[in-house]
Amino acid sequence: MRWHALWILGIAVAAIALLLWRYEVDDHAAIKLIPVSFTEIQGWAQDDHAAAFGALRRSCRKRPTSNQACQDVLELGETVDRETARRFFETHYVPHRVEAEEPGLVTGYYEPEVMRSRARDDAFQVPVYKRPDDLVQVTPDELRAFYNASFSVGRRKGDELVPYYTRAEIDNGALSGKGLELLYLDDPVELFFMQIQGSGRVRFPDGSWTRIGYAGKNGHSYTSIGKLLAERGEKPPGGLTMEGLKGWLRADPARGKALMHANKSYIFFHELPDTEQGDGPVGAQGVALTPGRSLAVDAIYHKLGTPVFVSAPQAPTPDGKPFRRLMIAQDVGSAIRGQERGDIFWGSGTEAGAIAGVTKTQARFYVLLPKP
């Protein structure tokens, strides 16, 4: 009887532990969490919670829910002071430390700002393409029937389904003359890195500007050119940072072109409507991203709109202070995979790009879940 009672007690404890340690994002993977207090989170009290509150308000305004926290965010108004914002988060949420098998990692991304032209001329020769009409979604049955590969999209060639054009094929003219040219720029390296970021702020010679956003990809897997160089034992003078890689690609255009072509993935863009031109590039949640407060996450594990406190003291910051900030999960990325993997949005332009290019460090995540 005693053994039986202990066995029942063990089952009960295990069930409670599951409730405390795991939460599920819709029907996706479960994530292991450990409840903690706000006082256990180093840097919590010193953070500017009002900045995170503003980012959260954007998420709540985009997707109103029955979540009491979101309802109260909208009722509090456009702006609050730091102390009010801190009390709001401590009143409405319970922090949980992510318990992942691998150490957490954060990188950085930004919105490039480049000069462009709407018409091709002597200075601007590199086309930025719109999404082609013949880019079609591939079903699992078609994958098995035609080429049994991991492509998510393809194109039809008669009755046959084939992979879409690679980066090299597109650069060599596969889409030329089809009316897909959205804009032109003067540097293929800038186009390459804008495709990695997934969006861009475009300035024209007359001083006007517009934003372009992600419209689709050719379905080929992304290959890191930095990793390829490292495997070859080559190290650019500026290191394997974004600026270092740009310098390497431009130093020898022929070798640079060949290396870029090793990444077969290619991104297509569209010009954002006037209603979406305002505060910043739009992330996967459909809201404008906030520099230093918007986080790209793996949506398999984290629901967009969730507050996440990121402790990454070795990450670079404009003011040189350790990076310990409350952020809002508002975006995703093809390279962002894992429970404790994030991409910090640093903003737009050259300065943001310089910080994003050197952001790669271990991190600890604390997920804030709404109180029942």
C-alpha positions as CSV (number, residue, x, y, z in Angstrom):
1,M,0.0,0.0,0.0
2,R,2.8,2.4,0.9
3,W,4.5,1.8,-2.5
4,H,1.2,2.2,-4.2
5,A,0.5,5.5,-2.4
6,L,4.0,6.8,-3.3
7,W,3.5,5.8,-6.9
8,I,0.2,7.8,-7.0
9,L,1.9,10.8,-5.3
10,G,4.7,10.6,-7.9
11,I,2.3,10.7,-10.8
12,A,0.5,13.7,-9.2
13,V,3.8,15.6,-8.7
14,A,4.8,14.8,-12.3
15,A,1.5,16.2,-13.6
16,I,2.0,19.4,-11.6
17,A,5.5,19.7,-12.9
18,L,4.4,19.5,-16.4
19,L,1.9,22.3,-15.8
20,L,4.7,24.5,-14.3
21,W,7.4,23.6,-16.7
22,R,5.8,23.4,-20.1
23,Y,3.6,25.5,-22.3
24,E,2.5,24.9,-25.8
25,V,2.3,27.4,-28.7
26,D,-1.0,26.5,-30.4
27,D,-0.4,23.0,-31.8
28,H,3.4,23.4,-32.0
29,A,6.2,22.1,-29.9
30,A,6.2,22.4,-26.2
31,I,8.9,24.4,-24.4
32,K,10.4,23.7,-21.0
33,L,10.1,26.6,-18.6
34,I,10.9,27.2,-14.9
35,P,8.9,29.9,-13.0
36,V,11.1,32.6,-11.4
37,S,10.5,35.9,-9.7
38,F,11.2,39.2,-11.3
39,T,13.8,39.9,-8.6
40,E,15.8,36.8,-9.8
41,I,16.2,38.4,-13.3
42,Q,19.4,40.4,-13.4
43,G,18.9,43.8,-15.0
44,W,15.1,43.7,-14.7
45,A,14.7,46.7,-12.4
46,Q,17.2,48.8,-14.4
47,D,15.5,48.3,-17.8
48,D,13.4,50.9,-19.6
49,H,10.1,49.0,-19.5
50,A,8.2,51.9,-21.2
51,A,10.1,51.2,-24.4
52,A,9.0,47.5,-24.3
53,F,5.4,48.7,-23.4
54,G,5.3,50.7,-26.6
55,A,6.3,47.7,-28.6
56,L,3.8,45.5,-26.8
57,R,1.0,48.0,-27.5
58,R,1.6,47.6,-31.2
59,S,1.2,43.9,-31.0
60,C,-2.0,44.2,-28.9
61,R,-3.4,46.7,-31.3
62,K,-2.8,44.4,-34.3
63,R,-4.2,41.3,-32.7
64,P,-6.7,42.1,-29.9
65,T,-7.3,39.0,-27.8
66,S,-9.2,38.0,-24.6
67,N,-5.8,38.3,-22.9
68,Q,-6.4,40.7,-20.0
69,A,-2.9,42.1,-20.3
70,C,-3.5,43.2,-23.9
71,Q,-6.8,44.7,-23.0
72,D,-5.2,46.8,-20.2
73,V,-2.3,47.8,-22.5
74,L,-4.8,49.5,-24.9
75,E,-6.7,51.1,-22.1
76,L,-3.5,52.7,-20.5
77,G,-2.9,55.0,-23.5
78,E,-0.2,55.6,-26.1
79,T,2.6,56.4,-23.6
80,V,3.4,55.6,-20.0
81,D,6.4,56.3,-17.8
82,R,9.0,53.7,-16.9
83,E,7.7,53.0,-13.4
84,T,4.1,52.5,-14.6
85,A,5.3,50.2,-17.4
86,R,7.3,48.1,-14.9
87,R,4.4,47.7,-12.5
88,F,2.2,46.8,-15.5
89,F,4.4,43.9,-16.5
90,E,4.9,42.7,-12.9
91,T,1.1,42.8,-12.3
92,H,0.0,41.0,-15.4
93,Y,2.8,38.5,-16.1
94,V,4.7,35.7,-14.5
95,P,8.4,35.3,-15.7
96,H,9.7,31.9,-16.7
97,R,13.3,30.9,-17.5
98,V,13.7,28.9,-20.7
99,E,15.4,25.6,-20.0
100,A,16.9,24.6,-23.3
101,E,19.4,21.8,-24.0
102,E,21.7,24.1,-26.0
103,P,23.0,27.4,-24.8
104,G,20.9,30.4,-26.0
105,L,22.2,32.5,-28.9
106,V,21.2,35.9,-30.2
107,T,22.3,37.6,-33.4
108,G,21.3,40.9,-34.9
109,Y,19.5,42.2,-38.0
110,Y,18.6,45.6,-39.4
111,E,16.8,47.4,-42.2
112,P,19.4,48.5,-44.9
113,E,19.1,52.0,-46.3
114,V,20.4,52.3,-49.8
115,M,20.2,54.5,-52.8
116,R,18.1,53.2,-55.7
117,S,16.6,54.3,-59.0
118,R,13.2,53.3,-60.5
119,A,14.7,53.2,-63.9
120,R,17.9,51.5,-65.2
121,D,20.7,53.9,-66.1
122,D,24.5,53.9,-66.2
123,A,24.8,54.0,-62.4
124,F,22.0,51.7,-61.4
125,Q,22.2,48.3,-63.2
126,V,21.3,45.7,-60.6
127,P,17.5,44.8,-60.6
128,V,15.4,44.2,-57.6
129,Y,12.8,41.7,-58.6
130,K,9.1,41.4,-57.7
131,R,7.7,38.0,-57.0
132,P,7.2,36.1,-60.3
133,D,3.8,34.8,-61.3
134,D,5.2,31.4,-62.1
135,L,6.5,30.9,-58.5
136,V,4.1,28.2,-57.2
137,Q,3.7,26.5,-53.9
138,V,4.7,22.8,-54.0
139,T,2.6,20.2,-52.2
140,P,4.2,17.3,-50.4
141,D,2.8,14.8,-53.0
142,E,4.4,16.8,-55.8
143,L,7.7,16.8,-53.9
144,R,7.7,13.0,-53.7
145,A,6.4,12.6,-57.3
146,F,8.8,14.9,-59.1
147,Y,12.1,15.3,-57.3
148,N,11.8,14.2,-53.7
149,A,13.7,17.3,-52.4
150,S,13.1,19.9,-49.7
151,F,12.0,22.7,-52.0
152,S,8.9,24.6,-50.8
153,V,8.2,26.3,-54.1
154,G,8.9,25.6,-57.8
155,R,7.8,26.4,-61.3
156,R,5.9,24.5,-63.9
157,K,7.6,23.6,-67.2
158,G,4.9,22.1,-69.3
159,D,3.4,19.2,-67.4
160,E,6.5,19.0,-65.2
161,L,7.2,20.6,-61.9
162,V,10.8,21.7,-61.5
163,P,12.8,23.7,-58.9
164,Y,12.8,27.4,-59.3
165,Y,15.7,29.3,-60.7
166,T,18.8,29.6,-58.5
167,R,20.5,32.8,-57.6
168,A,23.1,32.2,-60.3
169,E,20.4,31.6,-62.9
170,I,18.5,34.8,-61.9
171,D,21.7,36.9,-61.9
172,N,22.5,35.5,-65.3
173,G,19.2,36.7,-66.8
174,A,16.6,34.0,-66.1
175,L,14.0,36.7,-65.2
176,S,15.2,39.5,-67.5
177,G,12.6,41.1,-69.8
178,K,9.6,39.8,-67.9
179,G,8.5,43.1,-66.3
180,L,9.5,42.1,-62.8
181,E,12.0,44.9,-62.1
182,L,10.8,46.8,-59.1
183,L,13.9,49.0,-58.6
184,Y,17.5,49.2,-59.6
185,L,20.6,49.6,-57.5
186,D,24.3,50.1,-58.1
187,D,25.8,47.3,-56.0
188,P,25.0,43.5,-56.1
189,V,26.6,43.1,-52.7
190,E,24.0,45.5,-51.2
191,L,21.2,43.5,-52.8
192,F,22.6,40.3,-51.4
193,F,22.7,41.6,-47.9
194,M,19.3,43.3,-48.2
195,Q,17.9,39.9,-49.2
196,I,19.4,38.4,-46.0
197,Q,17.7,41.1,-43.9
198,G,14.4,40.6,-45.8
199,S,13.5,44.3,-46.2
200,G,15.0,47.7,-47.0
201,R,14.5,51.4,-46.8
202,V,15.1,52.9,-50.2
203,R,16.3,56.5,-51.0
204,F,16.0,57.9,-54.5
205,P,18.3,60.6,-56.0
206,D,15.6,63.2,-55.6
207,G,15.6,62.7,-51.8
208,S,12.3,60.7,-51.7
209,W,12.2,57.3,-50.1
210,T,10.1,54.1,-49.8
211,R,10.2,50.8,-48.0
212,I,10.3,47.4,-49.7
213,G,9.4,44.2,-47.9
214,Y,9.7,40.4,-48.3
215,A,7.4,39.0,-51.0
216,G,8.6,35.4,-51.4
217,K,11.7,33.3,-52.1
218,N,12.8,30.9,-54.8
219,G,12.5,27.8,-52.5
220,H,16.2,26.9,-52.3
221,S,17.9,26.5,-48.9
222,Y,19.9,29.4,-47.5
223,T,23.7,28.9,-47.3
224,S,25.9,31.1,-45.1
225,I,28.8,32.6,-47.1
226,G,30.6,33.3,-43.9
227,K,30.5,29.6,-43.0
228,L,31.8,28.7,-46.4
229,L,34.7,31.0,-46.1
230,A,35.5,29.6,-42.6
231,E,35.4,26.1,-44.0
232,R,37.9,27.1,-46.7
233,G,40.2,28.6,-44.0
234,E,39.7,32.2,-45.4
235,K,39.2,35.1,-43.1
236,P,38.4,38.6,-44.5
237,P,40.5,41.5,-43.2
238,G,37.5,42.7,-41.3
239,G,36.7,39.3,-39.9
240,L,33.5,37.3,-40.6
241,T,31.3,40.2,-39.8
242,M,28.9,41.8,-42.2
243,E,31.3,44.6,-43.1
244,G,34.2,42.2,-43.4
245,L,32.2,40.0,-45.8
246,K,31.1,43.0,-47.8
247,G,34.7,44.1,-48.2
248,W,35.8,40.6,-49.2
249,L,33.0,40.3,-51.9
250,R,33.9,43.7,-53.4
251,A,37.7,43.3,-53.3
252,D,37.5,40.6,-56.1
253,P,34.1,40.9,-57.9
254,A,34.5,37.7,-59.8
255,R,35.3,35.6,-56.7
256,G,32.6,37.6,-54.8
257,K,30.0,36.7,-57.4
258,A,30.9,33.0,-57.3
259,L,30.6,33.0,-53.5
260,M,27.2,34.7,-53.5
261,H,26.0,32.2,-56.1
262,A,26.9,29.4,-53.7
263,N,23.9,30.6,-51.7
264,K,21.1,29.5,-54.1
265,S,18.4,31.2,-52.1
266,Y,16.9,34.3,-53.6
267,I,14.4,36.8,-52.1
268,F,11.7,38.8,-54.0
269,F,10.3,42.1,-52.8
270,H,7.3,44.3,-53.0
271,E,6.9,48.0,-52.3
272,L,4.9,48.6,-49.1
273,P,1.7,50.6,-49.3
274,D,1.6,54.1,-47.9
275,T,-0.2,52.9,-44.8
276,E,2.8,50.7,-43.9
277,Q,5.6,53.3,-44.6
278,G,5.6,54.8,-41.2
279,D,7.6,53.9,-38.1
280,G,9.7,51.0,-39.3
281,P,9.9,47.8,-41.3
282,V,7.0,45.4,-40.7
283,G,7.7,42.1,-39.0
284,A,6.0,38.7,-39.3
285,Q,3.3,39.7,-36.8
286,G,2.3,42.6,-39.1
287,V,3.5,45.4,-36.9
288,A,6.3,48.0,-37.3
289,L,9.4,46.8,-35.6
290,T,10.9,48.8,-32.7
291,P,14.7,49.1,-32.6
292,G,16.3,47.3,-29.7
293,R,12.9,46.0,-28.5
294,S,11.6,43.7,-31.3
295,L,12.9,40.2,-31.3
296,A,12.7,37.6,-34.1
297,V,12.1,34.1,-32.6
298,D,11.3,30.6,-33.6
299,A,7.5,30.6,-33.9
300,I,7.4,26.8,-33.3
301,Y,8.2,27.6,-29.7
302,H,7.2,31.2,-29.1
303,K,3.9,32.9,-29.9
304,L,4.3,36.3,-31.6
305,G,3.4,39.1,-29.3
306,T,5.0,37.4,-26.2
307,P,7.2,39.6,-24.0
308,V,10.7,38.0,-23.6
309,F,13.4,39.3,-21.3
310,V,16.8,38.7,-23.0
311,S,19.9,38.7,-21.0
312,A,22.9,38.9,-23.3
313,P,25.5,41.0,-21.4
314,Q,28.2,40.5,-24.1
315,A,26.0,41.8,-26.9
316,P,27.2,45.1,-28.4
317,T,25.0,48.1,-27.5
318,P,25.2,51.8,-28.6
319,D,25.8,53.0,-25.0
320,G,28.2,50.2,-24.1
321,K,26.0,48.9,-21.3
322,P,25.3,45.1,-20.9
323,F,22.3,44.0,-23.0
324,R,19.6,43.0,-20.5
325,R,16.2,44.1,-22.0
326,L,12.6,43.2,-22.1
327,M,11.7,42.6,-25.8
328,I,8.6,41.6,-27.7
329,A,8.5,38.6,-30.1
330,Q,7.3,40.2,-33.3
331,D,9.3,38.6,-36.1
332,V,10.7,35.3,-37.4
333,G,13.7,34.4,-39.5
334,S,14.8,31.4,-41.6
335,A,18.0,31.0,-39.5
336,I,16.2,31.4,-36.1
337,R,15.6,27.9,-34.9
338,G,15.4,26.8,-31.3
339,Q,13.8,27.5,-27.9
340,E,16.4,30.0,-26.9
341,R,17.4,31.5,-30.3
342,G,16.7,35.1,-31.2
343,D,17.5,37.9,-33.6
344,I,17.6,41.5,-32.2
345,F,16.2,44.2,-34.5
346,W,18.6,47.1,-34.3
347,G,16.9,49.6,-36.5
348,S,17.6,51.2,-40.0
349,G,20.7,52.5,-41.7
350,T,24.5,52.3,-41.4
351,E,24.9,52.6,-37.7
352,A,22.2,49.9,-37.0
353,G,23.9,47.7,-39.6
354,A,27.3,48.0,-37.9
355,I,25.9,46.8,-34.6
356,A,23.8,44.0,-36.2
357,G,26.8,42.8,-38.1
358,V,28.8,42.0,-34.9
359,T,25.9,40.8,-32.7
360,K,26.4,37.1,-32.0
361,T,26.6,36.0,-28.4
362,Q,25.1,33.6,-25.8
363,A,21.9,34.6,-24.2
364,R,19.3,33.6,-21.5
365,F,15.6,34.0,-22.2
366,Y,12.9,34.7,-19.7
367,V,9.4,34.3,-21.2
368,L,6.6,36.4,-19.6
369,L,3.3,34.5,-19.6
370,P,0.0,36.3,-18.8
371,K,-1.5,35.5,-15.4
372,P,-4.7,33.5,-15.6
